[in-house]
Amino acid sequence: MSVAQAQARVLPTYAREDVTFVRGEGSWLVDADGRRYLDFVAGIAVVGLGHCHPAPLAAAQAQLERLWHVSNLYWTEPMAQLAERLSDRFGGAQAFFCNSGAEAVEAALKYARKATGKPGVVALEGSFHGRTLGALAATGQPAKRAAFTPLVPGVSFARPNDADSLAAAAGPDTGCILVEPVQGESGVHPATPEFVAAARELADELGALLVLDEVQTGMGRTGTFFAFEQLGVRPDVVTLAKGLANGLPIGCLLVADEAAGGFVPGDHASTFGGNPVACAAAVAVCDELTEERLASVRAHEVFVRASLPAVRGRGLLLAVETEPPAAAAVAECRERGLLVGAAGETALRLTPPLTTTTEELAQGVAILEEVLA
């Protein structure tokens, strides 16, 4: 069977670029023809420590030699260790582990409904929370929802950074206010501290839970372990995934201690959730996200902002405006050996590994300057 024939056996759910990668190291990928690319996509903000980082690699390899899976009928050491690491970073929380960001959001929606007894959800226009039916229902992009209606009812949408719109969208049945600290998929648009504070106040008034979707912004991506640390607001619930295990599939629902008690045994489950190998890798990732590493992320944001025009975002979750269509600029960058993503029709999304060196960042920025010119 030829490569093309083998590829035809994959359902066409992605418009994949015509390149096959076979190896990665740090901020670099190598394709099947041996060409090297500087990777400013990082698996869509997943490979936060770079490809084949030695710490999660060693942790996963060691765990593979001991235990792969036992299910959640039993405890495993890596799962408990990861829950402890995340609780310490959060300041007191309980964790439910699953396999993806969409699953974490589904768990959050269920948790909010069970804990508050209220089915209503307020989300934001332009948001992206996943492709499963509940997460899709809360995704504020009509084009992504249209082919799959009717979806889960009870979701209303407010304008980002508009506290009046948020209040108008909520009501007595609202049990969940769902916010991304930075809307990544629709163009990398940060929520303002004032807006998130208004969401916190509104949730308290309504007896709802404030849920922050940090699937993309968490794990150091914005320059702090959680993006909410920069917003001055403590959420009730956080969802994590992407960078949590540096590329191994894992998601997490994190519930603040003061919001605990919503789930009891039997309310939610995941056969593969808390997999020992993924959790071992995630523990190593947590330990690598030192203050020194986070400070370098913030410094690299300053460098990019000083080098390129019209940059927005936080940390190393950034966007740069380009002429439409953005896909053309993505292709031109790839031809020059730089991988970037598109965020809408007029923006390039930059999510390089948090371990990218200043020299590598400068190399990528130089290519971007040529393409944007």
ROPA-401785 format. One line per 10 residues: number of its first residue (from 1); their letters; for each residue x, y, z of C-alpha. Coordinates in nm, 2 decimals. Example, Ala and Ser with C-alpha at 12.3 -4.5 7.8 and 13.67 -1.06 7.14 Angstrom:
2
1) as) 1.23/-0.45/0.78  1.37/-0.11/0.71
//
This chain:
373
1) msvaqaqarv) 0.00/0.00/0.00  0.14/0.34/-0.10  0.16/0.63/0.14  -0.13/0.80/-0.03  -0.34/0.49/-0.01  -0.26/0.45/0.36  -0.35/0.82/0.42  -0.68/0.76/0.25  -0.77/0.52/0.53  -0.79/0.81/0.77
11) lptyaredvt) -1.12/0.99/0.81  -1.08/1.34/0.66  -1.16/1.54/0.97  -0.85/1.76/0.93  -0.72/1.96/0.63  -0.37/1.83/0.69  -0.07/2.00/0.54  0.14/1.79/0.30  0.42/1.70/0.53  0.49/1.39/0.74
21) fvrgegswlv) 0.70/1.43/1.05  0.92/1.15/1.18  1.13/1.30/1.45  1.14/1.59/1.69  1.40/1.73/1.93  1.35/2.05/2.14  1.20/2.32/1.91  1.27/2.13/1.59  1.09/1.87/1.38  1.23/1.66/1.10
31) dadgrryldf) 1.01/1.54/0.81  1.02/1.21/0.61  1.26/1.37/0.36  1.50/1.48/0.64  1.42/1.85/0.63  1.43/2.04/0.96  1.16/2.29/1.07  1.16/2.53/1.36  0.83/2.45/1.54  0.63/2.74/1.66
41) vagiavvglg) 0.31/2.53/1.67  0.43/2.28/1.93  0.14/2.04/1.86  -0.11/2.33/1.91  0.04/2.45/2.24  0.09/2.09/2.36  0.46/2.02/2.36  0.54/2.29/2.61  0.88/2.16/2.71  0.98/2.08/2.35
51) hchpaplaaa) 0.99/1.75/2.16  1.14/1.46/2.36  1.23/1.67/2.66  1.44/1.44/2.89  1.24/1.49/3.21  0.89/1.36/3.09  1.06/1.12/2.86  1.25/0.95/3.14  0.95/0.95/3.37  0.73/0.79/3.10
61) qaqlerlwhv) 0.99/0.54/3.01  1.04/0.44/3.37  0.67/0.40/3.43  0.63/0.20/3.11  0.86/-0.06/3.26  0.65/-0.08/3.57  0.28/-0.04/3.50  0.07/0.08/3.21  -0.29/0.06/3.33  -0.51/-0.07/3.61
71) snlywtepma) -0.82/0.15/3.57  -0.97/0.37/3.83  -1.09/0.08/4.04  -0.76/0.12/4.21  -0.50/0.38/4.31  -0.17/0.44/4.13  0.12/0.65/4.26  0.16/0.88/3.96  -0.21/0.98/3.96  -0.20/1.07/4.33
81) qlaerlsdrf) 0.13/1.26/4.28  0.00/1.46/3.99  -0.32/1.55/4.19  -0.10/1.67/4.47  0.13/1.88/4.24  -0.17/2.05/4.08  -0.34/2.11/4.41  -0.03/2.28/4.54  0.00/2.50/4.24  -0.37/2.59/4.26
91) ggaqaffcns) -0.38/2.65/4.63  -0.61/2.36/4.73  -0.80/2.16/4.47  -0.92/1.81/4.38  -0.85/1.66/4.04  -1.04/1.43/3.80  -0.82/1.30/3.52  -0.94/1.22/3.17  -0.78/1.21/2.82  -0.84/1.54/2.65
101) gaeaveaalk) -0.94/1.90/2.68  -1.29/1.83/2.54  -1.34/1.56/2.81  -1.22/1.80/3.08  -1.48/2.06/2.96  -1.75/1.79/2.95  -1.67/1.70/3.31  -1.68/2.07/3.41  -2.02/2.12/3.26  -2.15/1.81/3.44
111) yarkatgkpg) -1.98/1.91/3.77  -2.13/2.26/3.76  -2.48/2.13/3.69  -2.46/1.87/3.97  -2.30/2.10/4.23  -2.54/2.39/4.17  -2.85/2.21/4.06  -2.88/2.46/3.77  -2.85/2.36/3.41  -2.78/2.69/3.25
121) vvalegsfhg) -2.44/2.78/3.10  -2.31/3.12/3.00  -2.02/3.11/2.75  -1.86/3.37/2.52  -1.89/3.45/2.16  -1.58/3.34/1.97  -1.49/3.08/2.24  -1.37/2.72/2.16  -1.42/2.44/2.42  -1.41/2.12/2.21
131) rtlgalaatg) -1.59/1.91/1.95  -1.79/1.68/2.17  -2.16/1.76/2.19  -2.15/1.94/2.53  -1.83/2.13/2.47  -1.95/2.22/2.12  -2.28/2.35/2.26  -2.07/2.59/2.47  -1.84/2.69/2.18  -1.93/3.04/2.06
141) qpakraaftp) -1.86/2.98/1.69  -2.19/2.91/1.50  -2.02/2.77/1.20  -1.87/2.49/1.41  -2.21/2.41/1.57  -2.44/2.44/1.27  -2.40/2.08/1.12  -2.46/1.92/1.46  -2.77/2.08/1.60  -2.97/2.03/1.81
151) lvpgvsfarp) -2.70/2.04/2.08  -2.72/2.05/2.46  -2.98/2.32/2.55  -2.95/2.59/2.80  -2.63/2.77/2.67  -2.63/3.14/2.61  -2.35/3.36/2.48  -2.21/3.69/2.59  -1.97/3.93/2.42  -1.61/3.89/2.55
161) ndadslaaaa) -1.49/4.17/2.78  -1.84/4.31/2.81  -1.97/4.28/3.17  -2.31/4.41/3.07  -2.35/4.15/2.80  -2.24/3.88/3.05  -2.50/3.99/3.30  -2.77/4.00/3.03  -2.69/3.64/2.92  -2.72/3.50/3.27
171) gpdtgcilve) -3.02/3.42/3.48  -3.15/3.23/3.78  -3.09/2.90/3.60  -2.72/2.97/3.54  -2.50/2.72/3.71  -2.18/2.77/3.50  -2.00/3.08/3.37  -1.74/2.95/3.13  -1.45/3.17/3.02  -1.11/3.12/2.84
181) pvqgesgvhp) -0.85/3.35/2.99  -0.73/3.38/2.62  -0.95/3.28/2.33  -0.69/3.09/2.13  -0.89/2.94/1.84  -1.07/3.25/1.73  -0.77/3.48/1.71  -0.59/3.49/2.05  -0.79/3.75/2.23  -0.72/3.78/2.61
191) atpefvaaar) -0.99/3.84/2.87  -0.93/4.15/3.07  -0.89/4.13/3.45  -1.19/4.36/3.49  -1.41/4.12/3.29  -1.30/3.81/3.47  -1.36/3.99/3.80  -1.71/4.08/3.68  -1.76/3.71/3.59  -1.65/3.61/3.94
201) eladelgall) -1.89/3.86/4.11  -2.18/3.75/3.89  -2.12/3.38/3.96  -2.12/3.45/4.33  -2.45/3.65/4.30  -2.62/3.37/4.10  -2.48/3.07/4.30  -2.30/2.96/3.99  -1.95/2.82/3.94  -1.69/3.02/3.76
211) vldevqtgmg) -1.51/2.78/3.52  -1.19/2.88/3.35  -1.10/2.68/3.05  -0.72/2.67/3.07  -0.68/2.38/2.83  -0.46/2.60/2.62  -0.35/2.87/2.86  -0.25/2.65/3.15  0.08/2.48/3.23  0.30/2.79/3.19
221) rtgtffafeq) 0.18/2.89/2.85  0.11/3.25/2.94  0.40/3.30/3.18  0.24/3.17/3.50  0.15/2.82/3.58  -0.22/2.91/3.55  -0.33/3.21/3.34  -0.57/3.31/3.61  -0.28/3.40/3.84  -0.24/3.72/3.62
231) lgvrpdvvtl) -0.61/3.81/3.65  -0.65/3.85/4.02  -0.94/3.61/4.04  -0.97/3.26/4.19  -1.20/3.03/3.98  -1.41/2.75/4.12  -1.31/2.51/3.84  -1.03/2.49/3.59  -0.99/2.26/3.29  -0.64/2.15/3.18
241) akglanglpi) -0.50/1.93/2.90  -0.27/2.02/2.61  0.06/2.09/2.78  0.00/1.89/3.09  0.20/1.58/2.98  0.40/1.73/2.70  0.22/1.54/2.43  0.09/1.23/2.60  -0.29/1.24/2.61  -0.43/1.36/2.94
251) gcllvadeaa) -0.69/1.61/3.06  -0.79/1.73/3.40  -1.09/1.88/3.58  -0.95/2.08/3.88  -1.21/2.18/4.15  -1.12/2.43/4.42  -1.15/2.30/4.77  -1.42/2.55/4.85  -1.63/2.42/4.55  -1.57/2.05/4.63
261) ggfvpgdhas) -1.84/1.80/4.70  -2.03/1.81/4.37  -1.94/1.46/4.25  -1.99/1.13/4.44  -1.88/0.79/4.31  -2.07/0.70/4.00  -2.13/1.06/3.88  -1.85/1.06/3.63  -1.58/0.83/3.50  -1.30/0.77/3.25
271) tfggnpvaca) -1.15/0.42/3.20  -0.82/0.56/3.08  -0.82/0.87/3.30  -0.53/0.90/3.53  -0.32/0.66/3.32  0.00/0.60/3.51  0.23/0.67/3.21  0.07/1.00/3.12  0.05/1.10/3.49  0.42/1.02/3.54
281) aavavcdelt) 0.51/1.24/3.25  0.28/1.52/3.38  0.44/1.51/3.72  0.78/1.57/3.55  0.63/1.86/3.35  0.50/2.02/3.67  0.84/1.99/3.83  1.01/2.15/3.52  0.78/2.46/3.53  1.00/2.65/3.77
291) eerlasvrah) 0.98/3.02/3.83  1.30/3.05/3.62  1.13/2.88/3.33  0.81/3.09/3.36  1.02/3.41/3.38  1.18/3.31/3.05  0.83/3.28/2.89  0.75/3.63/3.00  1.08/3.76/2.87  1.02/3.59/2.54
301) evfvraslpa) 0.68/3.76/2.51  0.85/4.09/2.55  1.10/4.00/2.28  0.83/3.91/2.03  0.63/4.22/2.10  0.94/4.44/2.04  1.02/4.26/1.72  0.68/4.22/1.54  0.39/4.46/1.48  0.03/4.41/1.62
311) vrgrglllav) 0.11/4.13/1.86  -0.16/4.02/2.10  -0.19/3.75/2.36  -0.01/3.65/2.68  0.32/3.47/2.73  0.39/3.24/2.44  0.03/3.22/2.33  0.05/3.50/2.08  -0.10/3.62/1.75  0.03/3.84/1.47
321) eteppaaaav) -0.20/4.01/1.22  -0.14/3.92/0.86  -0.31/3.98/0.52  -0.60/3.74/0.46  -0.60/3.45/0.41  -0.37/3.36/0.70  -0.33/3.01/0.55  -0.12/3.16/0.27  0.12/3.31/0.53  0.13/2.97/0.71
331) aecrergllv) 0.23/2.80/0.39  0.50/3.06/0.31  0.65/3.02/0.66  0.65/2.64/0.62  0.84/2.68/0.29  1.10/2.88/0.48  1.13/2.62/0.75  0.91/2.77/1.02  0.59/2.61/1.14  0.31/2.85/1.26
341) gaagetalrl) -0.06/2.82/1.29  -0.36/3.02/1.18  -0.61/3.18/1.42  -0.89/3.30/1.20  -0.86/3.45/0.86  -0.62/3.73/0.95  -0.39/3.61/1.23  -0.10/3.38/1.27  -0.09/3.19/1.61  0.25/3.15/1.77
351) tpplttttee) 0.28/2.88/2.04  0.65/2.77/2.04  0.78/2.54/2.31  0.83/2.72/2.64  1.19/2.59/2.62  1.26/2.77/2.29  1.59/2.96/2.32  1.63/3.33/2.25  1.84/3.24/1.94  1.57/3.01/1.81
361) laqgvailee) 1.30/3.27/1.88  1.50/3.53/1.69  1.54/3.29/1.40  1.17/3.24/1.38  1.09/3.61/1.42  1.33/3.69/1.13  1.13/3.45/0.91  0.80/3.60/1.02  0.93/3.95/0.94  1.02/3.84/0.59
371) vla) 0.68/3.68/0.53  0.48/3.97/0.69  0.67/4.22/0.48
//
